[in-house]
């Protein structure tokens, strides 16, 4: 199955070189998503020298696999932040997110970035009777958080009739995230930022402020890990829950689907929208979230397609993809300097396009010595055992469950000889357990099944042909290469004689 998002399939190439030298800068940024690229531009505009390193190409990770929706609230409900932190903190969050949305709007116009930016409404509605109370509570919490919300009785066609009134936020927005981030990267480069693609950070030395790649290294005054989950071992990783969510896009007639962000809550939790790309219009549907490495990805993607087809009677699916998100234990992101001395930005849940922009402004302020009112609220070094107890317990249970399943009870294996073409499994070869994948043409890839981050055992993702770690979300290609962190080292490759 070819898995590429509609955004990555329809955006222009960036075309930055690989790092092949030893160099210095005021700031080195690891990660070329919306956080890293926005920060690079912010710093370049204030006269700070910057080197940005991206493992693959700009927007490869969560940015290029997102929904492209921009909003002041948070997708899982502002009521959680109101309940745990109070109305003042929730208001500070929505104010910062509104400012970030305005910044994106302003930059699209300033740089004339062709990314289909458009203002629209956000609708949150119940698809089952049991979810009606959630919508009402979200409305009340939205008012406490300073949002201007109202109810409407119906949704525009072809959306179904909601169970009860739908909550509406005006003046939210949508864009093509990959086109935006590529345009922003070009502007950062024009202002002196040195951007390098295909330059994976293999080692981050926070004491010496050095980041090493396969062919070079950068020494800087400050290190920023804008990699969604920070590279290496960081305390916040023990407090975050790691999930994957799936997306699909199908071609539809122009104007068939209305402008807007539509979030349905009920038996199925779906986010739907449309996007115009040149002379084509696509319907985009996102949902079916689960903990990374904990479920069969193929089943989840098939369920999403069935839900989309059942609700909207669509044609053939053109694009399928998934993305990873990290949920902070206490409901707020972690942004700022952590115990390692590096700046990090993580815990964005599925709200990273705006939170990444917020983080870029906050970190630029801290580096320049400016105050930022949000900084103490989302500081990366915070620890809130009461507010985050449920999340910490959930993440701890996930890790322990994986360790028990894979080590204590000894996950089921098969003989290598039984591994069929196009399949993957944990196999036994000469009494050694290996994570093996056999290509359709018979070529074999065998690697260690032990994640190089914190030694959990990886699980096969049949949608994206990757080995995923259920503990902290590291993902590896069939040959063991790191796809996304926090791991920095590949799975050990085994070359088996006669195979």
N, C-alpha and C positions, 0 to 999 in steps of 0.2 A: 504494500500500500504506500503510495507516494504521500508524504505528509509535509505540506508546506502551507503556510497561512496565505490568505488572499492578499495580505499586506506585503509579505516578502515576495510573492509571485508577481506583483504589479508595481514595484518600486524600482527606480533606477539604481544602478550599482554605484557604490561610493568610490572604490578604487584607491585606497590609501596603501602605502608600502608597508613592508614588514620591518620591524626593528632589527638592524644588523650592525649595531655599534654600541659603545659605552658612552652615555651622555648624562647631562645634569639638567635640572630644572628647579624652579621654586616648588612646584607641586607635580607629583606623578599620580595620575588617576588610573586605576585598574577597572576596566569595564566601560564598554561603549554603548550602553543603553541610554534612556532618557536622562537618568541621574547624572551619569558621567559626562555626556556630551553637553547637557545644559550647564553643568558646573564648569566645564572647560571654556565655554563661551563667556560665562559670568566672570571667570578669573581673567581671561584674555582681555575683556573689556575694562578691567580695573588695573591692567598693566602687569599682571602676574605671569611669569613664564610657566608653561604647562606642557607636559608630555602625557598623552592618553594612550593606553595599551588595551587593545581588544583581542580576545582569543580568536575570533573568526572574522566576521565583518560587522560593521556598525549596525546595531539594532537586531543582531542575531538572536538574542535571548528573549526575555519577557516582553520587551517593547515591541518587537516585530511579531509577537504571537498574542497580543492583547486584544481587547475589544475595540480600541480606538474611541472609547467613550470618555468624556471629560465632565466632571460633576463636583459640586461643592460638598455633598454628603459623602457617605461611605457605603459601599455596596451591601455589606452585611447588616447595615442598620445603625444609624447614629444613636438609637436608643441604648445600645450597649455602652457607648462612651458616656452618655448622660447618666445611666444607672451606676456605672463604676466610678466615674470621675466627677460627675456633676455638670450642671449646665454651663458654668464658666469655662471649663476645659473644653467641652464640646463646642462652645462658641468660638474659642481660640482656634480649634482645628478647622471648623468650617470657614472662618475668616481667612486663615492661611491658605486653604484650598481655593477659596474664591480669588485671592490675589494671584495664585499660581495660574488659574484658568485665564485671568486677565492678561498675565504675562505671555502665555502661549498665544492668545488672540493678538496681542500687540506685535509679537515677533513674526507671526505669520504675515501680518500686513506690512511690517517694516521691511522684511527681507523678501516679500512676495513669494513665499514658499507655496508651491502648487500641491497642497495636501487636502483639498476638499474640506477645509475648516468651515463649519456652519454652526450657528446657534440653534438650539432646539429645546424641546421640553423633555423632562424625565418623568416617566410614569412608573409607579410602583403599585401593583395590584394583586389581589388574591385570585387564585385559580381553584380554590376549594373553600368550603365554608369554614374549615378549621383554621385557615390562614387569615380570616377577616380581622380578627383581634390584633394580629401582628401589624397590619396596615394602620389601624387606628392608633396603636401605641407608637408606631413610627411617626405618624403625623404629630402627635403631642410632643414627642422627643425632638422632632425637627423644629418646632416652634421654640422650644427651650434652647436649642442650639443656634438660634438666630436665623433660621432659614424661613423663606417666605413660601409656604406650601398651601395648597388648597385641594379640595376634592372635586372630582367630576364623575358623573354617573356611568358614562360609557367610554369606550376606547375607539379610536378610528379604525375603520376596516383596513385589512382583513383580520384584525385581532379579535379574539373571542370576547364575549360579554363577561366582565369581571364579576366575581362573587362579592357583591358590595361595591361601594364607591372606590375609585382609583385615586391615589394621592399623586399630585402633580407638582413638580418644581419647574418654573419657567427659567429661561436664559441659561441653560446648561449648554453643552457643545459636543461635537463629534469631529474627528478628522481621520486622515490616513496616517497612522503613527509612524510607519516606516519612511514614508515620503517626508514627513516633518523632521524626523531625527537625522535623515541624510542631508536635508537642507540646512539644519542647524549645525551639523558637523562641518559643512562647507564654509559657513560663516565663521566658525571658530578657527578653522585653518587659515582663512583669509586674514585673521587678526593675530596670527603668529603661533597658535597652538599646533604642536607637532603630534599628529595622529598616526598610529601604527595599527594596522589590522594583521590578522594571523600571527599575533604576538602574545601567546599565552604566558601569564605570570606563573613561572614554575616555583619561585621562591620569593617570599616577602620577608625581609629582615627589618622589623620595626625599630630595632635599636640603632642600626646604621642608616635607616631610611633608604634602603636599597631594594629594588624590585628587579629580579633576574628573569630573563626569557631564554629560550634555546639559543638565540644568536646575539644577545646583547644584554645590557642592564641599564637601569636608570637610577641615579642617586639624586635625592631631592630633600628639600627642607620639610615637606609634608607628604604623607602617603594617604590617599583616599581609596578605599575599597568600595567601589560602586558596582558590586557584582551580585546584587540581590541578597545572597547570603555571603558574608565576608569570607575571603579565602583563608584557609588554615583553621585553627581551633580558636574559637571565641566564646565567651560566656553566654552571649545571647542565643547561641545555637541550642543550648540546653533548654531554653524557654520558648522556642518557636515550633509550631506545628507546620509541617511541609505537605502541601497538597498539589495535585495536578488537576487541571480542568481542560475540557475539550471544546473545540470549535469547529464549525463547518460553514462553508459558503456555497451558495448555488445561484446561478444566473436567473434573474427574473426580469419581467418587463419594466421599463422605466415608469416611475410613478405608481407601480403596483403597491409598494409598501410606503407608508407615510414617514416623514422625517421624525426622529425622536429616539429616545432610549426607553426601552420597554422591559421592565423586570417583573416577571411573574413568580409568585410565591405560592407554593402548595405542595402537592405530591411531587411535581417536577419544579425545579428551580431553574428557570431559563432567562437568559438575557438575549434580546433580539434587536436588530437594527438593519438598516440598508446602507449601501455605499455605492457611489458612482465613481467608476474608474474609466476615464476616457469615454468610449462609446458604450460601455457595458455597465449594468447595474447588478449588484449582488445583494442577496439576503444573507445576513450573518446571524448564526445562532450559537450561543455558548452555554455550557452547563456540564452536568455529570461530574462534579468534583469528588475527589477521594484522596486519601493519604498516599503519598508517593510510594510506589513499590508494594502497596497493600492489596491491590485488586488487579484483575485482568483488564488491561487497557483496551483491548479489542472489544470486550463486552460493553465497556462504558461508552466507547465511541459509537458502537452500534445502537445502544439505547438512546443516545443523543439524536442520532439520525432518525430513529423511529419516532421520537417525541416531536421533532421538527416536522417530519412528514405528516404525522397524525394531526398536528395542530394547524398546519398551514398548507398541506397538499402541494408539496414542492416537486420540482423536477429533479434531474440528476445532480448529485453533489459534485461540485467542481473542485473544492479544496477542503482538506481535513487537516487538523493540527491540534496540538495541546500546548499548555504552558504551565509553568510551576509558580506557586506563590507561597509566601512564608507569613504565618500569622503570629503576631506577638502575643505573649501569654496574657497581657493586661489590656489588649485592645488598641494600644498606641504604637506607632512605629518607633524604631530606634535610630536616631539621627544624631551624629556628633562624634566626639573622640571617645574611644572605649579604653579598656585597661591596657591594651597593647600600645597605646599612643597613636594609633591610626584613626582616621575618620572612617566611620562606617555609615551605611544607610540601608536599613533592612526592616522587615516586619510590615511590609506595605499591604499585605493580603492581596486582594484583586484590585487595588486602588492605586497602582504604581505610577500611572502616567501623571497624575496630579501630585502624589506624594514625592515622586522623583524630582519634579520641578520645585516643590517646597524644599526638599533636602538640598538641592543645588544652591538655592538662595541662602539657606541657613548656613551651610558649610562655607560658602563664599564670604558671608558676614564674619564668621568665626576666624577664618584665615586673615581677613583684613582688620580684625580687632574691633568690629562693630557689634553692638548689641542686637539681639534678635529675641523678640518677646516669646517665641515658641520654643527656643532652645532649652530652657529648664524643664519644660513639659515633656519633651520627647528625647531627652538626653540619653545617649547610648549606655551610660554607666549606671543608670537607675536600676533599682531592684525593688519591686513592689510585691512582696510575698503574699499579701492578702488579696490585692486586686488581681494578681496573676496566678493565684493558687490553682484554679481550675485548669488553666492552660498548661502550666508547668506539670501538673499531675497527668494531663492527657499526653503530653510529649514524653514524659518519663515512662508511662504505660506503653506507649508505642515502641520505644526503644527496648524495653524489657521483653515485650511480647515478641519482637523480632529476634532478640538474642536467645530467648528460650526456644522459639520455634526452630531456629537455624542451628543452634549449638547443642542445647540440652536434649531436645527430642530428635536431633539429627535429620534435617530435611531429606525427603525422599530423593534418591538418585537413580539413574538408569545407567546401564553399561554404554560406553561410547559407541559401540557397534550398533546400538538401537536408535541412534540419533539420525533422523531422516532429513533430507535436503529441505531448506527453508524453515527448519525448526531449531529451537534452543532449549537447553535444559542443564541442570546440574548433573554432571556425569562422573562416573568412576573410571579412572584409568590408572592401572597398576596401583590400586588402593589409595589413590589421591583424588580428592574431589576437585573438579574443575567446572567453571562456567563456560559452556561450549555452545557455539552457534555454527550450523552448517549452511553455507550459501546454497541457493537453488542449483548452482552448477557443481556442488559437491565440495567446494573449498571449505576448510575447517578453520575456525578461530577458537582457540582455547586459552582462557585466562584464569587467574586466581579469582575465586568468588568472594574474596575478602576486601571490602572497601578500604582504601588507603587513608581515609580520613580518621575514623575511629573504630575500625575493625568489625563493623556489622557486615552481614553477608548480603550480597546484591540479589535482586530479583529481575527476571526478564520482562521487558516492556515490548509486547509484540506489535504495537502500533508503530513505534519509532525505532524499533530494532536497537534497543539499548539495554544495558544493565543498570538498574536503578537501585539506590540504597534507601531502604525504608526508614532509616534512622534520622539522617540529616539532609537527604535529598541529593547527594552527589549522583551524577549520571555518567556512564561510560559507554563508548562505542564497542562493537563486538571485538575489536582488536585491543581493547583496554584503554584507549585514549580517553582522556577526560573531556566530556561534553560540557558539563557545568559543575561548579563547585558546590560545597566548600573544599572538596578534595583538590589537591594540586598535582599529586602523583598518579600515573596511570596504574591500572590493574596489571599485575605481572603477566606477560605473555608466555605461553608454553608452546613450543614447537614439538609435535608428537611424531616420532618416526613412523613412517608407513601410513600417515594420515594427512 
